[in-house]
Amino acid sequence: MRLALTGFAAASLLLVSACAANDRFRYTEFEPGRDGAFRYRVTADAAYPEDDQDAEGVRLAWLGEYLRDNRLCPGGYDITERKAVLKRKGFVGDVYDVIYYGSCAPSTRPGA
């Protein structure tokens, strides 16, 4: 019985991880700018609420994955501004665009 529950828990964790990985592509948009600057937009909804610390951690993890996958900002980055813009009111929860403005650490900017 214990082995079956452990297998079920592992399968559930894998499924949740797979969903979060899929959500990254559906919920996000990355726009590179000049001199290592960027704009990163993420949809915040009932699944990833705008004012939730765990959801914020997921959003920033997605940003880190994007930067790693594209070999951008290997020495880190700074978020210079964060805006939450209400897109629409919802029955289950409001939907926001969360927009992050940032830049690569000066020593790791492309072309530096």
Buried (B, 14 or more C-beta within 10 A) or exposed (E): EEEEEEEEEEEEEEEEEEEBEEBBEEBBEBEEEEEBBBBBBBBBBEBBBBEEEEBBEBBBEBBEEBBEEEEBBEEEBEEEEEEBEEEEEEEEBBBBBBBBBBBBBEEBBEEE
